[in-house]
């Protein structure tokens, strides 16, 4: 049956991404590729040139006199509420009104016949400010009394203070963890088409169509039912299109209704990077107590985050940083505190891992310091502290599905870790310019939205009389293969060829009240909802066939494009046509909600995650101690995706996450000048990984023996975010190589990203 499933394109088979050929040939349609309606006009944003200040005057004389300009929009021109805050805090204006909070904040929009005309005219506006003091760094903001953008969180179990006091050994430290720009290939874009009465239709690149619908209705002052949001696909999202596209969609929609013409808004890359949020940077202060064998006894820590001027998703992001501050390790006594600091920077937002990576990397820093203090292999310390089933996390969720010991055993053997580590030690003992490092790091990552109500999804299936199947669900496709996996599940449910399944654009007209495609839950939620819809129709077909063929329902089965009823073998399309003639309903709305999860933020207790995904990676690097440059010589990965729905797509997700995570930890550095201007705002100043930056040898394997203990879709596990943390092994290997120059055996304690400049400065510091 496995061969038949592979041939038909069912679940657990390696089927190519449904748009793969379109992607590489340029035939995939994105929002900017849609045919432009007659009379389309363009909008362009005018951004503030002040990090914090009061607006004392706005002069649009030259702007309005520019060729092709039809008008200017400011906060006063919004018919509804000047707010796109996803939290309901009313703290995130579409346009700055009276004051600005960061350099690059949208202040107005120019409407013109062409995009070039709108862009040029926007730069002719004159905005005057009374400049006020600003704070950019989270510690600077704390000391300046800027306060929090949202409520902080404390996770506590046991007595951390007492545990630290009683511990035989203690260490403390501070780690700075850099942010990251999403650098999606397709930038932010929205095209709005005005309809009759209060209606408007928006084509937009978003991970959250329902939120766009709500925000546009909010800003226009109309009911959500008047707004239709369509998404065919995105050219990447990574979290940067979960909330950040709200503003672009709202500006386009208001302009379209104001002028009665279609409006498109597409910023250039510099303005996109300046005006949209990033991964949160953190400054983390921690203290750890441990015994002489390297077992952790107590941990206390404070996570200070650069959140920006408004809350956005910072509450949930800083919460999840604490949720993953233990990574794979049990802390007997623990107290962890988040500090979501308000800063005069763009509001930071969701990014692959959603705060989790900034928690995990601190756990690995702690292990590294313990290993250096005790003279142990860090892997020995990691193994000594791994969770055992039955132990509780800092948020009091019981770990019940621990498979990391097997993953570590297999990866140690397949990567020849111990022999290679000894070879690295021998190499470094000889001295020389090139130093090497090797590290094996695990990942334990919780899967579910921590906001419990987001863990639901809907889907809609129609079967037409020729047997073809129309599938729509609430998830969005951003290159991750979601549509392919959901189609595979539906094809298997009806036992038909995958080619019969047509997945259409995500639209709020078909599936309402959807959650964002985020938190690695797109397949978990939407495939389950689609399966529910398929099972409803299938049950009707079974009843119909059993009745008309005079067999028991148990004797009706679907197989290889046919329906078998006793001795009769009927083509699927023939059954569908007959069912239609018999007035059988061939459409169904499916629904799914994740079971057995709950979270009480006030008490810091619950079961926020349905299950954990696990993985591990071994990375080896070579560092040039004269320049600080380095290469990743080899990385070996073993990752857990449960019973994979599509091994080819899942393996691609692991590879992509690894390279993106390595970029976050090595080369992608955000930098603001003293006036609050983001200087890393273009490909010329912001370095994402190149093809040449990938590991020279890159061995990626899925743990094909794993099967989710929970009743997920076909017992699979999420794959989007968990492997992002695997390249912490690269970061730790770089730390080992740098530390080898220390004459007294001190750890490198690099901040992230470990740019060549930081590496070189650490080498000089350790040599002294």
Secondary structure, 3 states (H helix, E strand, C coil): CHHHHHHHCCCCCCCCCCCHHHHHHCCCCCHHHCCCCCCCEEEEEEECCCCCEEEEEEECHHHHCCCCEEEEECHHHCCCCCCCCCCCCCCCCCCCCCEECCCCCEEEEEEECCHHHHHHHHCCCEEEEEECCCCCCHHHHHHCCCCECCCCCEEEECCHHHHHHHCCEEEEEEEEECCECCCCCCCCCEEEEECCCCCEEEEECCCCHHHHHHHHHHHHCCCHHHEEEEECCCCCCCCCCCCCCHHHHHHHHHHHHHHCCCEEECCCHHHHHHHCCCECCEEEEEEEEECCCCCEEEEEEEEEEEEECCCCCHHHHHHHHHHCCCCCECCCEEEEEEEEEECCCCCCCCCCCCCHHHHHHHHHHHHHHHHHHHCCCHHHHHHHHECCCCCECCCCCECCCCCHHHHHHHHHHHHCHHHHHHHHHHHHHCCCCEEEEEEEEEEEEEECCCCHHHCEEEEEEEECCCCCEEEEECCCCCCCCHHHHHHHHHHHHHCCCHHHEEECCEECCCCCCCCCCCCCCHHHHHHHHHHHHHHHHHHHHHHHHHHHHCCCHHHEEEECCEEEECCEEEEHHHHHHHHHHCCCCCEEEEEEECCCCEEECCCCEEECCCEEEEEEEEEEEEEECCCCCEEEEEEEEEECCECCCCHHHHHHHHHHHHHHHHHHHHCCCCCECCCCCECCCCCCCCCCCCHHHCCCEEEEEECCCCCCCCCCHHHECCCCCHHHHCCHHHHHHHHHHHHCCCCCCCCCCCCECCCHHHHHHHHHHHHC
